Amino acid sequence: MSLVKKTTTPEKKAQTSPEVRSRVLETASELFYREGVRAVGVDMIVAEAGVAKTSLYRHFRTKDDLIAAFLQREDEDFWRVWDEVAHGHADNAEAELEAHMGWIGERAGRPGYRGCPQINVAAEFPDPAHPARTVARMHKEELRRRLKAIAERLGAKRPEDLALQLAVLVNGAFVSTTLFSPENAVQTLLAMSRSLVATARA
């Protein structure tokens, strides 16, 4: 048995530290969103992140797993904002919906916004069994679930229908960013959501 004590070099320690996963995911997320997931290879990610390829695969078994982690990260960020907004309007469903239309409109109208990551990635992978499609589908199902809860509180006669209409409005805003300016995105979403709610209550 060797009596020589094995030491870990700073380089080796850095490659195996918990921060590596965060660095890889952060870099991949920026590249995936800006360039599209199919256009970004593992070599590009490790070069931008400054890590070894083995370090990437230590934390993400495949590129598909990394894509799914990217979407999960975006999903958590979206619902974090949603929950913060909802918390301020717990007793007023109408005010809550308008507040959601406000921050979503601001997001859709901001310069450089490339749309909803879930929609973008789902469009690149037609296979419904792909991990990215699974995360994207769950995100959209959660959106409809939350909108239905608001629709019920609003007194809509058919809350499921109103939830679907509002979901189409939100998703449509995310894929229509080139039509918006920072000034008109919010006003457009508010006007359309108010019209849908009024019809659903009639």
Residue frames as a rotation matrix with the C-alpha (Angstrom) as fourth column:
MET 1
0.579 0.815 0.000 0.00
0.815 -0.579 0.000 0.00
0.000 0.000 -1.000 0.00
SER 2
-0.126 -0.645 0.754 1.37
0.578 -0.665 -0.473 3.37
0.807 0.376 0.456 -0.94
LEU 3
0.005 0.042 -0.999 2.24
0.958 -0.288 -0.007 5.70
-0.288 -0.957 -0.042 1.93
VAL 4
-0.924 -0.326 0.199 2.26
0.378 -0.857 0.351 8.72
0.056 0.400 0.915 -0.33
LYS 5
-0.270 0.856 -0.441 -0.60
0.458 -0.289 -0.841 11.03
-0.847 -0.429 -0.314 0.60
LYS 6
-0.357 0.238 0.903 -2.69
0.911 -0.124 0.393 12.00
0.206 0.963 -0.172 -2.39
THR 7
-0.571 0.136 -0.809 -3.36
0.266 -0.902 -0.340 15.70
-0.776 -0.410 0.479 -2.72
THR 8
0.334 0.739 0.585 -5.98
0.903 -0.074 -0.422 17.54
-0.269 0.669 -0.693 -4.70
THR 9
-0.749 -0.628 0.214 -4.62
0.663 -0.696 0.277 20.32
-0.025 0.349 0.937 -6.86
PRO 10
-0.564 0.545 -0.620 -6.50
-0.112 -0.794 -0.597 23.64
-0.818 -0.267 0.510 -6.96
GLU 11
-0.666 0.297 -0.684 -7.42
-0.741 -0.160 0.652 22.90
0.084 0.941 0.326 -10.57
LYS 12
-0.763 0.365 -0.533 -8.87
0.221 0.923 0.316 19.51
0.608 0.123 -0.785 -9.66
LYS 13
-0.682 0.500 -0.533 -10.77
0.590 -0.054 -0.806 20.93
-0.432 -0.864 -0.258 -6.70
ALA 14
-0.611 0.434 -0.662 -12.25
-0.485 -0.866 -0.120 23.68
-0.626 0.247 0.740 -8.85
GLN 15
-0.703 0.309 -0.640 -13.44
-0.558 0.319 0.766 21.17
0.442 0.896 -0.052 -11.42
THR 16
-0.556 0.483 -0.677 -15.27
0.488 0.849 0.205 19.07
0.673 -0.216 -0.707 -8.82
SER 17
-0.959 0.175 -0.223 -16.67
0.100 -0.527 -0.844 21.89
-0.265 -0.831 0.488 -6.67
PRO 18
-0.169 0.980 0.104 -20.45
0.780 0.197 -0.594 22.45
-0.603 -0.020 -0.798 -6.41
GLU 19
0.046 0.171 -0.984 -20.00
-0.209 -0.962 -0.177 25.78
-0.977 0.213 -0.009 -8.17
VAL 20
-0.895 -0.442 -0.055 -19.14
-0.154 0.190 0.970 24.00
-0.419 0.876 -0.238 -11.41
ARG 21
-0.488 0.782 0.388 -22.70
0.854 0.519 0.028 22.77
-0.180 0.345 -0.921 -11.94
SER 22
0.389 0.641 -0.662 -24.03
0.507 -0.749 -0.427 26.28
-0.769 -0.169 -0.616 -11.41
ARG 23
-0.246 -0.580 -0.777 -21.45
-0.384 -0.678 0.627 27.73
-0.890 0.452 -0.056 -13.80
VAL 24
-0.947 -0.090 0.308 -22.20
0.208 0.561 0.801 25.17
-0.245 0.823 -0.513 -16.50
LEU 25
-0.163 0.975 0.152 -25.96
0.955 0.194 -0.223 25.64
-0.247 0.108 -0.963 -16.17
GLU 26
0.306 0.226 -0.925 -25.71
0.194 -0.966 -0.172 29.43
-0.932 -0.126 -0.339 -16.17
THR 27
-0.581 -0.626 -0.520 -23.53
-0.414 -0.323 0.851 29.41
-0.701 0.710 -0.072 -19.29
ALA 28
-0.871 0.287 0.398 -25.66
0.476 0.692 0.543 26.84
-0.119 0.663 -0.739 -21.09
SER 29
0.059 0.966 -0.250 -28.84
0.818 -0.190 -0.542 28.74
-0.572 -0.173 -0.802 -20.25
GLU 30
0.111 -0.089 -0.990 -27.51
-0.228 -0.972 0.061 31.97
-0.967 0.219 -0.129 -21.74
LEU 31
-0.818 -0.496 -0.290 -26.30
-0.401 0.130 0.907 30.21
-0.412 0.859 -0.305 -24.88
PHE 32
-0.690 0.622 0.371 -29.44
0.687 0.723 0.066 28.09
-0.227 0.301 -0.926 -25.32
TYR 33
0.230 0.858 -0.460 -31.70
0.609 -0.496 -0.619 31.10
-0.759 -0.137 -0.636 -25.00
ARG 34
0.089 -0.274 -0.958 -29.65
-0.427 -0.879 0.212 33.34
-0.900 0.390 -0.196 -27.28
GLU 35
-0.635 -0.529 -0.563 -28.65
-0.724 0.152 0.673 30.83
-0.271 0.835 -0.479 -29.98
GLY 36
0.494 0.767 -0.411 -31.18
-0.822 0.565 0.067 28.01
0.284 0.304 0.909 -29.71
VAL 37
0.460 -0.319 0.829 -30.44
-0.571 0.608 0.551 24.63
-0.680 -0.727 0.098 -28.17
ARG 38
0.839 -0.142 0.525 -29.64
0.417 0.788 -0.453 22.79
-0.349 0.599 0.720 -31.40
ALA 39
0.763 -0.555 0.331 -27.10
0.001 -0.512 -0.859 25.44
0.646 0.656 -0.390 -32.40
VAL 40
0.296 -0.637 0.712 -25.18
-0.928 -0.369 0.056 25.11
0.227 -0.677 -0.700 -29.14
GLY 41
0.447 -0.229 -0.864 -22.88
0.002 0.967 -0.256 22.14
0.894 0.113 0.433 -28.68
VAL 42
0.892 -0.149 -0.427 -21.23
0.452 0.280 0.847 20.79
-0.006 -0.948 0.317 -25.55
ASP 43
-0.067 -0.991 0.118 -17.83
0.989 -0.082 -0.124 22.03
0.133 0.108 0.985 -26.76
MET 44
-0.185 0.071 0.980 -19.15
0.221 -0.969 0.112 25.59
0.957 0.238 0.164 -26.94
ILE 45
0.799 0.576 0.173 -20.59
-0.059 -0.211 0.976 25.35
0.599 -0.789 -0.135 -23.44
VAL 46
0.679 -0.581 -0.448 -17.43
0.715 0.384 0.584 24.05
-0.167 -0.717 0.676 -21.78
ALA 47
-0.287 -0.802 0.524 -15.32
0.859 -0.457 -0.229 26.63
0.423 0.384 0.821 -23.60
GLU 48
0.021 0.388 0.921 -17.56
-0.034 -0.921 0.388 29.48
0.999 -0.039 -0.007 -22.46
ALA 49
0.911 0.408 0.057 -17.85
-0.090 0.062 0.994 28.12
0.402 -0.911 0.093 -18.93
GLY 50
0.105 -0.967 0.233 -14.13
-0.814 -0.218 -0.538 27.42
0.571 -0.133 -0.810 -18.63
VAL 51
0.234 0.003 0.972 -14.56
-0.733 0.657 0.174 23.86
-0.638 -0.754 0.156 -17.40
ALA 52
-0.850 -0.525 -0.045 -13.49
-0.454 0.686 0.569 20.45
-0.268 0.504 -0.821 -18.63
LYS 53
-0.270 0.770 -0.578 -15.95
-0.707 0.249 0.662 18.38
0.654 0.587 0.477 -20.64
THR 54
-0.498 0.041 -0.866 -15.69
0.391 0.902 -0.182 15.63
0.774 -0.429 -0.465 -18.02
SER 55
-0.961 0.156 -0.227 -16.87
0.142 -0.426 -0.894 18.14
-0.236 -0.891 0.387 -15.41
LEU 56
-0.499 0.825 -0.263 -19.97
-0.863 -0.447 0.235 18.90
0.076 0.345 0.936 -17.46
TYR 57
-0.058 0.494 -0.868 -20.82
-0.395 0.787 0.474 15.23
0.917 0.371 0.150 -17.83
ARG 58
-0.856 -0.227 -0.465 -20.22
0.329 0.456 -0.827 14.67
0.400 -0.861 -0.315 -14.14
HIS 59
-0.800 0.564 -0.203 -23.18
-0.131 -0.495 -0.859 16.92
-0.585 -0.661 0.470 -13.42
PHE 60
0.245 0.863 -0.442 -25.28
-0.765 -0.108 -0.635 16.38
-0.596 0.494 0.634 -16.56
ARG 61
0.004 -0.267 0.964 -25.29
0.109 0.958 0.265 12.90
-0.994 0.104 0.033 -18.03
THR 62
-0.224 -0.015 0.975 -26.31
0.962 0.160 0.223 14.08
-0.159 0.987 -0.021 -21.51
LYS 63
-0.983 -0.060 0.173 -26.95
0.110 -0.947 0.300 17.32
0.146 0.314 0.938 -23.35
ASP 64
-0.202 0.979 0.023 -30.66
0.191 0.016 0.981 16.51
0.961 0.202 -0.190 -23.14
ASP 65
0.201 0.221 -0.954 -30.39
0.958 0.159 0.239 16.49
0.205 -0.962 -0.179 -19.35
LEU 66
-0.718 -0.531 -0.450 -28.72
0.599 -0.801 -0.012 19.90
-0.354 -0.278 0.893 -19.50
ILE 67
-0.778 0.518 0.356 -31.50
-0.002 -0.569 0.822 21.23
0.628 0.639 0.444 -21.73
ALA 68
0.175 0.882 -0.437 -34.11
0.546 0.282 0.789 19.94
0.819 -0.376 -0.433 -19.29
ALA 69
-0.093 -0.296 -0.951 -32.23
0.977 -0.212 -0.029 21.58
-0.193 -0.931 0.309 -16.40
PHE 70
-0.964 -0.234 0.125 -32.19
0.262 -0.914 0.311 24.86
0.042 0.333 0.942 -18.34
LEU 71
-0.370 0.903 0.218 -35.96
-0.010 -0.239 0.971 24.74
0.929 0.357 0.098 -18.79
GLN 72
0.259 0.430 -0.865 -36.48
0.836 0.349 0.424 23.76
0.484 -0.833 -0.268 -15.17
ARG 73
-0.579 -0.572 -0.581 -34.41
0.768 -0.621 -0.154 26.77
-0.273 -0.536 0.799 -14.13
GLU 74
-0.918 0.287 0.274 -36.52
-0.080 -0.811 0.579 29.05
0.388 0.510 0.768 -16.31
ASP 75
-0.045 0.941 -0.336 -39.68
0.354 0.330 0.875 27.43
0.934 -0.079 -0.348 -14.99
GLU 76
0.023 -0.015 -1.000 -38.69
0.998 0.056 0.022 28.14
0.055 -0.998 0.016 -11.38
ASP 77
-0.892 -0.385 -0.235 -37.85
0.393 -0.919 0.013 31.75
-0.221 -0.081 0.972 -12.21
PHE 78
-0.654 0.710 0.262 -41.22
-0.054 -0.389 0.920 32.29
0.755 0.587 0.292 -13.94
TRP 79
0.255 0.824 -0.505 -43.25
0.508 0.330 0.795 30.89
0.823 -0.460 -0.335 -11.04
ARG 80
-0.390 -0.444 -0.807 -41.16
0.916 -0.280 -0.288 32.77
-0.098 -0.851 0.516 -8.50
VAL 81
-0.996 0.049 0.069 -42.22
-0.033 -0.976 0.217 36.05
0.078 0.214 0.974 -10.12
TRP 82
-0.309 0.945 -0.103 -45.80
-0.002 0.108 0.994 34.81
0.951 0.307 -0.032 -10.50
ASP 83
0.112 0.347 -0.931 -46.02
0.870 0.419 0.260 33.93
0.481 -0.839 -0.255 -6.80
GLU 84
-0.738 -0.430 -0.520 -44.58
0.630 -0.715 -0.302 37.30
-0.242 -0.551 0.799 -5.75
VAL 85
-0.863 0.477 0.165 -47.20
-0.290 -0.737 0.611 39.10
0.413 0.480 0.774 -7.83
ALA 86
-0.092 0.886 -0.455 -50.05
0.206 0.464 0.861 36.83
0.974 -0.015 -0.225 -6.67
HIS 87
-0.358 -0.116 -0.926 -49.13
0.908 0.189 -0.375 37.34
0.219 -0.975 0.038 -3.03
GLY 88
-0.966 -0.083 -0.246 -49.92
0.149 -0.953 -0.262 41.04
-0.212 -0.290 0.933 -3.30
HIS 89
-0.536 0.819 -0.203 -53.46
-0.806 -0.426 0.410 40.42
0.249 0.383 0.889 -4.61
ALA 90
-0.992 0.066 -0.104 -54.66
0.091 0.961 -0.260 37.39
0.083 -0.267 -0.960 -2.66
ASP 91
-0.467 0.864 -0.190 -58.09
0.424 0.030 -0.905 38.94
-0.776 -0.503 -0.380 -2.04
ASN 92
0.310 0.544 -0.780 -58.70
-0.439 -0.646 -0.625 40.43
-0.844 0.535 0.039 -5.48
ALA 93
0.114 -0.239 0.964 -58.65
0.584 0.801 0.130 38.09
-0.804 0.549 0.231 -8.48
GLU 94
0.859 0.256 0.443 -59.24
0.512 -0.455 -0.729 40.87
0.015 0.853 -0.521 -10.99
ALA 95
0.783 -0.622 -0.018 -56.30
-0.606 -0.769 0.204 42.89
-0.141 -0.148 -0.979 -9.66
GLU 96
0.142 -0.749 0.647 -54.14
-0.186 0.622 0.761 39.78
-0.972 -0.229 -0.051 -9.62
LEU 97
0.404 0.051 0.913 -54.87
0.779 0.505 -0.372 38.94
-0.481 0.861 0.164 -13.24
GLU 98
0.965 -0.029 0.260 -54.15
0.130 -0.811 -0.571 42.50
0.227 0.585 -0.779 -14.34
ALA 99
0.558 -0.816 0.151 -50.90
-0.661 -0.326 0.676 42.48
-0.503 -0.476 -0.721 -12.36
HIS 100
0.096 -0.494 0.864 -49.87
0.296 0.843 0.449 39.27
-0.950 0.212 0.227 -14.12
MET 101
0.670 0.188 0.718 -50.71
0.739 -0.088 -0.667 40.76
-0.062 0.978 -0.198 -17.50
GLY 102
0.950 -0.310 -0.040 -48.58
-0.308 -0.950 0.046 43.73
-0.052 -0.032 -0.998 -16.50
TRP 103
0.205 -0.952 0.229 -45.35
-0.582 0.070 0.810 41.92
-0.787 -0.299 -0.540 -15.70
ILE 104
0.091 -0.128 0.988 -45.80
0.593 0.804 0.050 39.45
-0.800 0.581 0.149 -18.55
GLY 105
0.885 0.258 0.389 -46.35
0.466 -0.511 -0.722 42.36
0.012 0.820 -0.572 -20.94
GLU 106
0.718 -0.689 -0.097 -43.23
-0.621 -0.698 0.358 44.07
-0.314 -0.197 -0.929 -19.64
ARG 107
-0.019 -0.734 0.679 -41.26
-0.112 0.677 0.728 40.87
-0.993 -0.063 -0.095 -20.19
ALA 108
0.298 0.217 0.930 -42.61
0.792 0.487 -0.368 40.35
-0.533 0.846 -0.027 -23.71
GLY 109
0.931 0.184 0.314 -41.93
0.338 -0.755 -0.561 43.95
0.134 0.629 -0.766 -24.69
ARG 110
0.626 -0.736 -0.257 -38.41
-0.187 -0.462 0.867 44.34
-0.757 -0.495 -0.427 -23.36
PRO 111
0.527 -0.499 -0.688 -35.55
-0.841 -0.188 -0.508 44.74
0.124 0.846 -0.518 -25.86
GLY 112
-0.480 -0.836 -0.267 -33.75
-0.816 0.537 -0.215 41.50
0.322 0.115 -0.940 -26.70
TYR 113
-0.191 0.475 0.859 -36.49
-0.609 0.629 -0.484 39.25
-0.770 -0.615 0.169 -25.40
ARG 114
-0.761 -0.203 -0.617 -36.64
-0.634 0.438 0.638 36.08
0.141 0.876 -0.462 -27.50
GLY 115
0.107 0.924 -0.367 -39.87
-0.659 0.342 0.670 34.63
0.745 0.170 0.645 -26.20
CYS 116
0.646 0.273 0.713 -40.80
-0.740 0.453 0.497 31.85
-0.188 -0.849 0.494 -23.81
PRO 117
-0.445 -0.895 -0.036 -37.93
-0.883 0.431 0.187 29.33
-0.152 0.115 -0.982 -23.43
GLN 118
-0.373 0.359 0.856 -40.38
-0.098 0.902 -0.421 26.44
-0.923 -0.241 -0.301 -23.10
ILE 119
0.738 0.672 -0.064 -42.10
-0.087 0.000 -0.996 27.31
-0.670 0.740 0.058 -26.37
ASN 120
0.397 -0.664 -0.634 -38.80
-0.915 -0.336 -0.222 27.89
-0.066 0.669 -0.741 -28.13
VAL 121
-0.625 -0.711 0.322 -37.29
-0.705 0.692 0.159 24.57
-0.335 -0.127 -0.933 -27.09
ALA 122
-0.062 0.684 0.727 -40.46
0.007 0.728 -0.685 22.58
-0.998 -0.037 -0.050 -27.68
ALA 123
0.780 0.359 -0.512 -40.47
-0.448 -0.251 -0.858 23.87
-0.437 0.899 -0.035 -31.27
GLU 124
0.007 -0.885 -0.465 -36.98
-0.996 0.038 -0.086 22.44
0.094 0.464 -0.881 -31.78
PHE 125
-0.926 -0.325 0.193 -37.86
-0.356 0.921 -0.157 18.94
-0.126 -0.214 -0.969 -30.55
PRO 126
-0.249 0.899 -0.360 -40.91
-0.815 0.006 0.579 17.34
0.523 0.438 0.731 -32.17
ASP 127
-0.428 0.053 -0.902 -40.59
0.225 0.973 -0.049 14.12
0.875 -0.224 -0.428 -30.14
PRO 128
0.412 0.687 0.599 -43.19
-0.422 -0.438 0.793 14.41
0.807 -0.580 0.110 -27.33
ALA 129
0.872 -0.106 -0.478 -41.10
0.414 0.681 0.605 12.04
0.261 -0.725 0.637 -25.19
HIS 130
-0.066 -0.948 0.311 -38.04
0.440 -0.307 -0.844 14.30
0.896 0.081 0.437 -25.23
PRO 131
-0.245 -0.068 -0.967 -37.15
0.970 -0.031 -0.243 15.50
-0.013 -0.997 0.073 -21.68
ALA 132
-0.976 -0.145 -0.160 -37.37
0.142 -0.989 0.028 19.13
-0.163 0.004 0.987 -22.79
ARG 133
-0.532 0.846 0.031 -40.87
-0.199 -0.161 0.967 18.63
0.823 0.508 0.255 -24.16
THR 134
-0.025 0.504 -0.863 -41.90
0.778 0.552 0.300 17.05
0.628 -0.664 -0.406 -20.86
VAL 135
-0.575 -0.254 -0.778 -40.73
0.734 -0.581 -0.352 20.07
-0.363 -0.773 0.521 -18.85
ALA 136
-0.979 0.205 -0.001 -42.33
-0.177 -0.840 0.512 22.46
0.104 0.502 0.859 -21.34
ARG 137
-0.326 0.912 -0.249 -45.65
0.149 0.310 0.939 20.60
0.934 0.269 -0.237 -21.25
MET 138
-0.076 0.257 -0.963 -45.74
0.971 0.238 -0.014 20.62
0.225 -0.937 -0.268 -17.46
HIS 139
-0.859 -0.279 -0.429 -45.04
0.378 -0.911 -0.164 24.36
-0.346 -0.303 0.888 -17.47
LYS 140
-0.815 0.579 0.031 -47.96
-0.345 -0.527 0.776 25.09
0.466 0.622 0.629 -19.79
GLU 141
-0.106 0.782 -0.614 -50.27
0.494 0.577 0.650 22.78
0.863 -0.234 -0.448 -17.84
GLU 142
-0.360 -0.100 -0.927 -49.37
0.918 -0.212 -0.334 24.65
-0.163 -0.972 0.168 -14.66
LEU 143
-0.998 0.017 -0.066 -50.11
-0.032 -0.974 0.226 27.95
-0.061 0.228 0.972 -16.38
ARG 144
-0.433 0.896 -0.096 -53.60
-0.181 0.018 0.983 26.78
0.883 0.443 0.155 -17.29
ARG 145
-0.085 0.377 -0.922 -54.18
0.836 0.531 0.139 25.42
0.542 -0.759 -0.360 -13.80
ARG 146
-0.653 -0.240 -0.719 -53.29
0.659 -0.648 -0.382 28.75
-0.374 -0.722 0.581 -12.21
LEU 147
-0.940 0.341 -0.020 -55.35
-0.298 -0.787 0.541 30.72
0.169 0.515 0.841 -14.70
LYS 148
-0.258 0.881 -0.398 -58.33
0.253 0.459 0.852 28.47
0.933 0.119 -0.341 -14.08
ALA 149
-0.261 0.121 -0.958 -58.08
0.964 0.081 -0.252 29.16
0.047 -0.989 -0.138 -10.35
ILE 150
-0.899 -0.059 -0.435 -58.17
0.108 -0.990 -0.089 32.89
-0.425 -0.126 0.896 -11.10
ALA 151
-0.759 0.646 -0.087 -61.07
-0.248 -0.164 0.955 32.41
0.602 0.746 0.285 -13.53
GLU 152
-0.178 0.692 -0.700 -63.06
0.727 0.571 0.380 30.63
0.663 -0.442 -0.605 -10.84
ARG 153
-0.434 -0.054 -0.899 -62.44
0.795 -0.494 -0.353 33.48
-0.425 -0.868 0.257 -8.40
LEU 154
-0.976 0.052 -0.209 -63.54
-0.144 -0.879 0.454 35.94
-0.160 0.474 0.866 -11.10
GLY 155
-0.219 0.960 0.176 -66.90
-0.208 0.131 -0.969 34.20
-0.953 -0.248 0.171 -11.35
ALA 156
-0.630 -0.045 -0.775 -66.49
-0.775 -0.008 0.631 33.05
-0.034 0.999 -0.030 -14.94
LYS 157
0.433 0.888 0.154 -69.37
-0.855 0.459 -0.244 30.82
-0.288 -0.026 0.957 -16.06
ARG 158
0.970 -0.232 -0.067 -66.92
0.187 0.898 -0.399 28.45
0.152 0.375 0.914 -17.78
PRO 159
0.693 -0.721 -0.016 -63.59
-0.485 -0.482 0.730 28.90
-0.534 -0.498 -0.683 -15.96
GLU 160
0.133 -0.648 0.749 -61.87
0.450 0.713 0.537 26.17
-0.883 0.266 0.387 -17.98
ASP 161
0.503 0.126 0.855 -62.66
0.860 -0.174 -0.481 28.04
0.088 0.977 -0.196 -21.20
LEU 162
0.973 -0.150 0.173 -61.48
-0.162 -0.985 0.058 31.38
0.162 -0.084 -0.983 -19.82
ALA 163
0.481 -0.843 0.240 -58.27
-0.202 0.160 0.966 29.78
-0.853 -0.514 -0.093 -18.56
LEU 164
0.124 -0.404 0.906 -57.57
0.823 0.553 0.134 28.37
-0.555 0.729 0.401 -22.01
GLN 165
0.733 0.213 0.646 -58.27
0.589 -0.674 -0.446 31.72
0.340 0.707 -0.620 -23.67
LEU 166
0.900 -0.428 0.077 -55.98
-0.404 -0.757 0.514 33.54
-0.161 -0.494 -0.855 -21.25
ALA 167
0.290 -0.818 0.497 -53.27
0.164 0.554 0.816 30.92
-0.943 -0.155 0.295 -21.74
VAL 168
0.314 -0.113 0.942 -53.49
0.946 0.121 -0.301 31.43
-0.080 0.986 0.145 -25.51
LEU 169
0.941 0.057 0.333 -53.21
0.099 -0.989 -0.112 35.19
0.322 0.138 -0.936 -24.91
VAL 170
0.672 -0.730 0.123 -50.09
-0.404 -0.222 0.888 34.80
-0.621 -0.646 -0.444 -22.74
ASN 171
0.083 -0.659 0.748 -48.41
0.493 0.680 0.543 32.31
-0.866 0.323 0.381 -25.06
GLY 172
0.576 0.190 0.795 -49.33
0.810 -0.265 -0.524 34.43
0.111 0.945 -0.306 -28.05
ALA 173
0.964 -0.264 0.024 -47.65
-0.263 -0.941 0.212 37.41
-0.033 -0.211 -0.977 -26.43
PHE 174
0.376 -0.876 0.303 -44.48
-0.195 0.245 0.950 35.39
-0.906 -0.416 -0.079 -25.92
VAL 175
-0.150 -0.424 0.893 -44.26
0.768 0.519 0.376 34.45
-0.623 0.742 0.248 -29.60
SER 176
0.543 0.411 0.732 -45.25
0.788 -0.552 -0.274 37.91
0.291 0.726 -0.623 -30.86
THR 177
0.276 -0.466 -0.840 -42.48
0.686 -0.517 0.512 39.95
-0.673 -0.718 0.177 -29.27
THR 178
-0.725 -0.598 0.343 -41.47
0.656 -0.449 0.606 41.56
-0.209 0.664 0.718 -32.57
LEU 179
-0.086 0.789 0.608 -44.93
0.693 -0.391 0.605 43.16
0.716 0.474 -0.513 -32.75
PHE 180
0.737 0.421 -0.528 -44.56
0.672 -0.380 0.635 44.85
0.067 -0.824 -0.563 -29.39
SER 181
-0.097 -0.736 0.670 -42.79
0.011 -0.674 -0.739 47.91
0.995 -0.064 0.073 -28.17
PRO 182
-0.802 -0.235 -0.549 -42.08
0.519 0.178 -0.836 48.47
0.294 -0.956 -0.020 -24.47
GLU 183
-0.886 0.461 0.042 -44.92
-0.445 -0.824 -0.350 51.01
-0.127 -0.330 0.936 -24.53
ASN 184
-0.165 0.933 -0.319 -47.73
-0.948 -0.061 0.311 48.92
0.271 0.354 0.895 -26.01
ALA 185
-0.632 -0.103 -0.768 -47.16
-0.095 0.994 -0.055 45.34
0.769 0.038 -0.638 -24.81
VAL 186
-0.938 0.266 -0.222 -48.75
0.275 0.181 -0.944 45.86
-0.211 -0.947 -0.243 -21.40
GLN 187
-0.506 0.785 -0.357 -51.67
-0.656 -0.619 -0.432 47.88
-0.560 0.016 0.828 -22.74
THR 188
-0.329 0.354 -0.876 -52.40
-0.784 0.415 0.462 45.25
0.527 0.838 0.141 -25.38
LEU 189
-0.744 0.005 -0.668 -52.47
0.235 0.938 -0.256 42.38
0.625 -0.347 -0.699 -22.89
LEU 190
-0.873 0.440 -0.211 -54.59
0.097 -0.267 -0.959 44.32
-0.479 -0.857 0.190 -20.43
ALA 191
-0.408 0.749 -0.523 -57.14
-0.873 -0.487 -0.017 45.30
-0.267 0.449 0.852 -23.06
MET 192
-0.319 0.257 -0.912 -57.46
-0.560 0.725 0.401 41.76
0.765 0.638 -0.088 -24.39
SER 193
-0.851 -0.011 -0.526 -57.64
0.354 0.726 -0.589 40.11
0.388 -0.687 -0.614 -20.97
ARG 194
-0.779 0.608 -0.154 -60.33
-0.253 -0.529 -0.810 42.56
-0.574 -0.592 0.566 -19.83
SER 195
-0.265 0.684 -0.680 -62.37
-0.954 -0.085 0.287 41.76
0.138 0.725 0.675 -22.91
LEU 196
-0.494 0.016 -0.869 -62.07
-0.138 0.986 0.097 38.01
0.858 0.168 -0.485 -22.30
VAL 197
-0.945 0.124 -0.303 -63.05
0.324 0.222 -0.920 38.36
-0.046 -0.967 -0.249 -18.65
ALA 198
-0.607 0.757 -0.241 -66.06
-0.636 -0.645 -0.423 40.53
-0.476 -0.103 0.874 -19.48
THR 199
-0.177 0.524 -0.833 -67.30
-0.814 0.397 0.423 37.98
0.553 0.753 0.357 -22.01
ALA 200
-0.649 -0.147 -0.746 -66.72
0.136 0.943 -0.304 35.09
0.748 -0.299 -0.592 -19.61
ARG 201
-0.929 0.305 -0.210 -68.79
0.170 -0.152 -0.974 36.82
-0.329 -0.940 0.089 -16.93
ALA 202
-0.626 0.721 -0.297 -71.66
-0.780 -0.574 0.248 37.78
0.009 0.387 0.922 -19.23
